[in-house]
Amino acid sequence: MNNLTIEKLRKEDLKEAVSIYDINHNLTTNCAKLFKEYDKIYNNPDYHNIVAKIDNKIVGLATIVVNHDIVEELKPFLTIWNFGVHKDYRRNKIGTRMLNYIYEYAEKLECEFIALIAEKDNVIGQKFYESLGYYKQVGFVKLINKEKW
């Protein structure tokens, strides 16, 4: 995948980008609301939404959030959300390149660590993350709208 590029998500790419997440999770994103929120998100320096593209087609998506710590050395850390690769493009090292991009971004910001959540039944994803040096820690999630999960 030599023609793979990773770049910041642009407004004109929103629908195509979120469709990857929607397809992967059998959901439908409220695009009308997303377009209203986009400028606020895009202009917030602590949000970094990226897409992976091949020949200008979006094949991957990730939301990166910079979290500012208030203890110890006050080093920031990153959380990764909405990470996904289009099902037709998996097993082509796209996810690996995206996570390497995120790692380099974290290094540039002098982050302490990177955190992400993989659903408990996403065994393939968990093995993928472990193969890249991520490891399981104890974490908890409290669901507000349990019907969606």
C-alpha positions in Angstrom: 0.0 0.0 0.0 2.6 2.5 -1.1 -0.1 5.0 -2.2 -1.6 5.1 1.4 -1.8 8.6 2.9 -2.9 9.5 6.4 -4.2 13.0 6.9 -6.5 15.1 9.1 -10.2 14.5 8.4 -11.8 17.2 6.3 -15.4 18.3 6.4 -16.1 17.1 2.8 -14.9 13.6 3.9 -17.2 13.2 6.9 -19.9 11.0 5.5 -17.5 8.6 3.8 -15.3 8.5 6.9 -18.0 7.8 9.4 -19.5 5.2 7.1 -16.6 2.9 8.0 -17.5 3.1 11.7 -21.2 2.7 10.9 -20.6 -0.4 8.8 -18.2 -2.0 11.2 -20.7 -1.5 14.1 -24.0 -1.8 12.3 -24.9 1.8 13.3 -26.1 5.0 11.6 -24.4 8.2 12.5 -26.5 11.4 12.8 -24.7 13.2 10.0 -26.8 16.4 10.3 -25.7 16.7 13.9 -22.1 15.8 12.9 -21.9 18.6 10.4 -23.1 21.1 13.0 -20.5 19.9 15.5 -17.7 19.5 13.1 -16.3 23.0 13.2 -16.2 22.9 17.0 -14.4 19.6 16.9 -12.0 20.5 14.0 -10.9 23.7 15.7 -10.3 22.1 19.1 -6.5 21.3 19.2 -7.1 18.4 21.6 -9.1 16.5 18.9 -7.3 15.0 15.9 -9.5 13.1 13.6 -7.5 11.2 10.9 -8.3 9.2 7.8 -6.3 6.8 5.8 -6.8 7.1 2.0 -5.8 5.0 -1.0 -6.2 6.8 -4.3 -8.3 9.5 -2.5 -10.8 6.8 -1.1 -11.1 6.7 2.6 -10.2 3.3 4.0 -9.6 4.1 7.7 -10.7 6.4 10.4 -9.6 7.3 13.9 -10.3 9.9 16.5 -7.4 10.9 18.7 -8.0 12.9 21.9 -5.2 14.6 23.8 -5.9 14.4 27.5 -4.0 16.7 29.9 -2.9 15.1 33.1 -2.9 17.1 36.3 -0.5 14.9 38.4 3.1 13.9 38.4 5.0 15.4 35.5 1.7 16.7 33.8 2.5 14.9 30.6 -0.5 14.5 28.3 -1.7 11.1 27.1 -3.8 10.1 24.0 -7.0 8.2 23.8 -8.0 6.6 20.5 -11.7 6.3 19.6 -13.6 5.3 16.5 -10.6 3.3 15.1 -11.4 1.3 12.1 -10.4 0.1 8.7 -12.9 -0.6 5.9 -13.6 -4.3 5.8 -12.5 -4.6 2.1 -9.1 -3.2 3.0 -8.2 -5.1 6.1 -5.0 -7.2 6.3 -3.1 -4.7 4.2 -1.2 -3.0 7.1 -3.4 0.1 7.0 -4.3 -0.2 10.7 -0.6 -0.7 11.5 0.3 2.4 9.6 -2.5 4.4 11.3 -1.4 3.3 14.8 2.3 4.1 13.9 1.1 7.6 12.8 -0.7 8.0 16.1 2.4 6.8 18.0 4.6 9.3 16.3 2.0 12.0 17.1 2.1 11.0 20.7 5.9 11.1 20.8 5.8 14.6 19.3 3.5 15.8 22.0 5.7 14.0 24.7 2.7 11.9 25.8 3.1 9.4 28.7 0.9 6.7 27.0 -1.8 5.9 24.5 -5.1 4.3 25.6 -7.8 2.7 23.5 -10.7 0.4 24.1 -11.5 -2.7 22.2 -14.9 -4.3 22.8 -14.6 -7.5 24.9 -15.8 -9.7 22.0 -13.4 -8.1 19.4 -10.8 -10.8 19.9 -9.2 -10.2 16.4 -8.8 -6.5 17.3 -7.3 -7.3 20.7 -4.7 -9.6 19.1 -3.9 -6.9 16.5 -3.3 -4.3 19.2 -1.2 -6.7 21.3 0.9 -7.4 18.2 1.8 -3.7 18.1 2.8 -3.5 21.7 -0.5 -2.5 23.4 -1.4 -4.6 26.4 -4.4 -5.2 28.5 -5.0 -3.1 31.6 -8.0 -3.2 33.9 -10.5 -0.7 32.7 -14.2 -0.1 33.2 -16.9 1.5 31.2 -20.3 2.7 32.6 -22.9 2.8 29.9 -25.4 5.7 29.9 -27.6 4.3 27.2 -27.5 0.5 27.6 -30.0 -0.1 24.9 -27.5 0.9 22.2 -25.0 -1.6 23.5 
